[in-house]
Structure formats: C-alpha cells, structure tokens
Amino acid sequence: MRVAVRRASAELVGTAFLVAAVVGSGIMATELTDDVALQLLCNSLATGGALVALILTLQPVSAAFNPVITLVETLLGGISWRDAGLCVLAQVVGGALGAVVANLMFDLDAVALSTTVRTGGGLWLAEVVATVGLVLVVFGSIRAGRTETIAFAVGAYITAGYWFTSSTSVANPAVGIARMFTDTFAGISPTSVPMFVLMQLVGGALGLGLVRLLWPGLPSIPTSTPLSEEAR
C-alpha cells in the first residue's frame, strides 16, 4: 500500500507541474508577444522541457502523468487495476491543481472556465493520431529496453506534436480536463473536452494494439523504475 500511495503521489505532483507548465507558459507567451506562431513555440518548448525534467525526476517512483498511458500499462500487465485507479484519480486531481496554480501565478481568477471551443473532425482525428504516437513512443521505448532515454523521447514527441497536429497534441485526458479551468491560451471549453477524451481513449486502444503487434511476447515493464525493497 505504501508503494501505491507513493506512486499516486508522484503522479499527482508530476501532472500538476506538467499542467502548470502548459498553462503558465501559454499565459506568459501571450503577455510577451502577439505573434501566434511565437506563442505556440514558447508553449511547446516549455511543455516539452517540463516533460523531460519531470519524467527524469519522478521515473524512479512513477512518471506516466496520463490516464491513457496508465491504462495501457495496466492492460499490458505493468501495474494492478487498484494502483491504476489511484494513479488516474491522482492525475486528474493534480492536473486541476496545476491549472489553478498557473492561473494564480499570473494574478488571474483561480478557476475560470475556458470559452475556447475546440471541435471538428480534424481536431478529433488529430487527438487519435497524437495519442497513438505517444503510446508507441512510451511503450516502444520501454519494450526496447530504452527506459533511460524515454524522457527525451516523450518530450521531443510532444514538442513536435504541437506543430504537426491540428489539436496541438493534447493526448492526455487529465491535461484536457485541467485545461477547462483556465480561460487563457491553453484553455479548452468544457463542451469540447468530452470528445477530446473519447478520441484519446480511442487512440490509446489503437496504440495498445500496435504495441502488441510490433513487440509481441516481450515482458511488460512498468513506466516507473521499480523501487528497491529498502526504499519501499
């Protein structure tokens, strides 16, 4: 149980910092420039950099920060369903906290529901594509035994995803839900979030199928580096 609590705590903290980076860098970018391309560049670089740092730091405990990644990990036998439930709850709560903190850091209302509607077939397809790719990057790296470089792979992929997907590669239900609570550059209207989450789950399922096809018969490895018995 101590390990489960520690893992969930890492997921809460990591997701909170990730969302704070996404929302905070978006606010800072819009305060510094009116150039939308430059705003997106600032937002993508800050998000990718934060992901690398957070995964490197928290990977010895748990570093999914994403309900889709946690669910795929569970279906591959990496963690138990009990632990997965705790982690997903922690990710959603942590994401919301990160959005609130980012708003407060820039002297905005703690919670301001987004008015930015993001909808349409192109955006929904983009979220499927982005999530499939993320699942492949994460679990392809793990199954290839490259856990020491997974942080850089994920950070690079998400940074690129900002630019090659029309949805800016949210690919994360916890982040999508959290972005409802900020009416800033990164905000997503509550009416748009359900389809984002659904498409991310579809992408996760497709990604899981590809992982099993491309790397059959390999052992399942958790996204965290297992803690030693002494550390537990």
C-alpha positions as CSV (number, residue, x, y, z in Angstrom):
1,M,0.0,0.0,0.0
2,R,2.9,2.4,0.8
3,V,4.2,1.9,-2.8
4,A,0.7,2.6,-4.2
5,V,0.4,5.8,-2.2
6,R,3.9,6.9,-3.2
7,R,3.2,6.1,-6.9
8,A,-0.1,8.1,-6.8
9,S,1.6,11.0,-5.1
10,A,4.2,11.1,-7.8
11,E,1.5,11.1,-10.4
12,L,-0.4,13.9,-8.7
13,V,2.7,16.1,-8.3
14,G,4.1,15.4,-11.8
15,T,0.7,16.1,-13.5
16,A,0.3,19.3,-11.5
17,F,3.7,20.6,-12.6
18,L,3.0,19.5,-16.2
19,V,-0.3,21.3,-16.4
20,A,1.3,24.4,-14.7
21,A,3.9,24.4,-17.4
22,V,1.3,24.1,-20.2
23,V,-1.0,26.8,-18.9
24,G,1.7,29.1,-17.4
25,S,3.8,29.2,-20.5
26,G,0.8,29.9,-22.6
27,I,-0.1,32.8,-20.4
28,M,3.4,34.1,-20.4
29,A,3.7,33.8,-24.2
30,T,0.6,35.8,-24.8
31,E,1.8,38.5,-22.4
32,L,5.2,38.8,-24.3
33,T,4.1,38.7,-27.9
34,D,1.0,38.9,-30.2
35,D,2.6,36.6,-32.7
36,V,0.6,33.4,-32.5
37,A,3.4,31.2,-34.0
38,L,5.8,32.5,-31.5
39,Q,3.3,31.9,-28.7
40,L,2.9,28.3,-29.8
41,L,6.7,27.9,-30.0
42,C,7.1,29.2,-26.4
43,N,4.3,26.9,-25.2
44,S,5.6,23.8,-27.0
45,L,9.2,24.2,-25.8
46,A,8.2,24.8,-22.2
47,T,5.9,21.8,-22.2
48,G,8.5,19.5,-23.8
49,G,11.2,20.7,-21.4
50,A,9.0,20.2,-18.4
51,L,8.1,16.7,-19.5
52,V,11.8,15.7,-19.8
53,A,12.6,17.1,-16.4
54,L,9.6,15.6,-14.6
55,I,10.0,12.2,-16.2
56,L,13.7,12.1,-15.3
57,T,13.0,13.2,-11.7
58,L,9.9,11.0,-11.0
59,Q,10.5,7.9,-13.1
60,P,12.1,6.0,-10.1
61,V,8.6,6.3,-8.5
62,S,6.0,6.8,-11.3
63,A,6.0,9.1,-14.3
64,A,3.0,8.4,-16.6
65,F,1.2,11.7,-15.8
66,N,-1.5,10.5,-18.3
67,P,-4.6,8.2,-17.7
68,V,-4.2,6.7,-21.2
69,I,-0.6,5.7,-20.5
70,T,-1.6,4.3,-17.1
71,L,-4.5,2.3,-18.6
72,V,-2.3,0.8,-21.4
73,E,0.3,0.0,-18.8
74,T,-2.3,-1.9,-16.8
75,L,-3.6,-3.8,-19.8
76,L,0.0,-4.9,-20.6
77,G,0.3,-6.2,-17.0
78,G,2.6,-3.5,-15.7
79,I,0.6,-2.4,-12.7
80,S,-2.6,-3.6,-10.9
81,W,-6.0,-2.2,-11.5
82,R,-6.1,-0.9,-8.0
83,D,-2.9,1.1,-8.4
84,A,-4.1,2.3,-11.8
85,G,-7.3,3.7,-10.4
86,L,-5.4,5.6,-7.7
87,C,-3.0,6.9,-10.3
88,V,-5.7,8.1,-12.7
89,L,-7.5,9.9,-9.9
90,A,-4.2,11.5,-8.8
91,Q,-3.5,12.6,-12.4
92,V,-6.9,14.2,-12.8
93,V,-6.7,16.0,-9.4
94,G,-3.1,17.0,-10.0
95,G,-3.9,18.4,-13.4
96,A,-6.7,20.6,-12.0
97,L,-4.4,21.8,-9.2
98,G,-1.8,22.7,-11.8
99,A,-4.2,24.8,-13.8
100,V,-5.4,26.6,-10.7
101,V,-1.9,27.4,-9.6
102,A,-0.9,28.6,-13.0
103,N,-3.9,31.0,-13.0
104,L,-3.0,32.3,-9.6
105,M,0.7,32.8,-10.5
106,F,-0.4,35.3,-13.2
107,D,-2.9,37.1,-10.9
108,L,-6.0,35.5,-12.6
109,D,-9.0,34.0,-11.0
110,A,-8.2,30.6,-9.6
111,V,-10.8,29.0,-11.8
112,A,-12.1,30.5,-15.0
113,L,-13.9,28.0,-17.3
114,S,-12.5,28.2,-20.8
115,T,-14.5,29.8,-23.6
116,T,-12.2,28.4,-26.3
117,V,-14.2,25.9,-28.3
118,R,-12.1,23.3,-30.0
119,T,-14.2,21.0,-32.1
120,G,-14.4,19.3,-35.5
121,G,-13.4,16.2,-37.3
122,G,-9.9,17.3,-38.0
123,L,-9.2,18.1,-34.3
124,W,-10.7,14.7,-33.2
125,L,-8.6,12.8,-35.7
126,A,-5.5,14.7,-34.6
127,E,-6.1,13.6,-31.0
128,V,-6.3,9.9,-32.1
129,V,-3.1,10.3,-34.1
130,A,-1.3,12.1,-31.3
131,T,-2.3,9.6,-28.7
132,V,-1.4,6.6,-30.9
133,G,2.0,8.1,-31.4
134,L,2.6,8.8,-27.7
135,V,1.7,5.2,-26.7
136,L,4.1,3.9,-29.4
137,V,6.9,6.2,-28.2
138,V,6.4,5.3,-24.5
139,F,5.9,1.6,-24.7
140,G,8.2,1.1,-27.7
141,S,11.0,2.7,-25.7
142,I,10.1,0.5,-22.7
143,R,9.9,-2.8,-24.6
144,A,13.1,-2.0,-26.5
145,G,14.8,-1.6,-23.1
146,R,15.5,2.2,-23.5
147,T,13.9,3.4,-20.3
148,E,16.9,5.7,-19.6
149,T,16.0,7.8,-22.7
150,I,12.2,7.7,-22.5
151,A,12.0,11.2,-21.0
152,F,13.8,12.7,-24.0
153,A,11.7,10.7,-26.5
154,V,8.4,11.8,-24.9
155,G,9.5,15.4,-24.5
156,A,10.6,15.5,-28.2
157,Y,7.4,13.8,-29.4
158,I,5.0,16.2,-27.6
159,T,7.0,19.2,-28.7
160,A,6.7,18.1,-32.3
161,G,3.1,17.2,-31.8
162,Y,2.2,20.8,-31.0
163,W,3.2,21.5,-34.6
164,F,2.2,18.5,-36.7
165,T,-1.3,18.0,-35.2
166,S,-4.2,20.5,-35.6
167,S,-5.1,19.9,-31.9
168,T,-1.6,20.7,-30.6
169,S,-1.3,17.1,-29.4
170,V,-3.1,17.2,-26.0
171,A,-3.1,13.3,-26.0
172,N,-3.8,13.2,-22.3
173,P,-7.3,13.2,-20.6
174,A,-6.0,14.6,-17.3
175,V,-4.4,17.6,-19.2
176,G,-7.5,18.1,-21.3
177,I,-9.8,18.1,-18.3
178,A,-7.5,20.5,-16.4
179,R,-7.4,22.9,-19.4
180,M,-11.2,23.5,-18.8
181,F,-10.3,25.6,-15.7
182,T,-8.3,28.3,-17.4
183,D,-9.7,30.8,-19.9
184,T,-6.3,31.5,-21.4
185,F,-4.1,30.5,-24.4
186,A,-4.2,26.8,-23.4
187,G,-7.9,26.6,-22.4
188,I,-10.4,24.1,-23.8
189,S,-14.1,24.7,-23.4
190,P,-15.9,22.2,-21.2
191,T,-18.2,21.4,-24.2
192,S,-15.1,20.3,-26.2
193,V,-13.4,18.2,-23.6
194,P,-15.6,15.0,-23.8
195,M,-14.7,14.4,-27.4
196,F,-11.1,15.1,-26.8
197,V,-11.1,12.4,-24.0
198,L,-13.0,10.0,-26.1
199,M,-10.6,10.3,-29.1
200,Q,-7.6,10.0,-26.7
201,L,-9.1,6.7,-25.4
202,V,-9.6,5.5,-29.0
203,G,-6.0,6.4,-29.8
204,G,-4.9,4.6,-26.6
205,A,-6.7,1.4,-27.7
206,L,-5.2,1.6,-31.2
207,G,-1.8,2.3,-29.8
208,L,-2.1,-0.7,-27.5
209,G,-2.9,-2.9,-30.5
210,L,0.1,-1.7,-32.4
211,V,2.4,-2.2,-29.3
212,R,1.2,-5.8,-29.1
213,L,1.7,-6.3,-32.9
214,L,5.1,-4.7,-33.1
215,W,6.6,-6.1,-29.9
216,P,4.9,-9.4,-29.3
217,G,5.9,-11.7,-26.5
218,L,8.1,-9.2,-24.7
219,P,7.6,-8.8,-20.9
220,S,5.6,-5.9,-19.6
221,I,7.7,-3.3,-17.8
222,P,6.2,-0.5,-15.7
223,T,6.7,3.1,-16.7
224,S,8.4,3.6,-13.4
225,T,11.8,2.2,-12.4
226,P,10.9,-0.3,-9.7
227,L,11.8,0.9,-6.2
228,S,14.1,-1.3,-4.2
229,E,12.7,-3.2,-1.3
230,E,14.6,-0.9,1.1
231,A,13.0,2.2,-0.5
232,R,9.5,0.7,-0.1
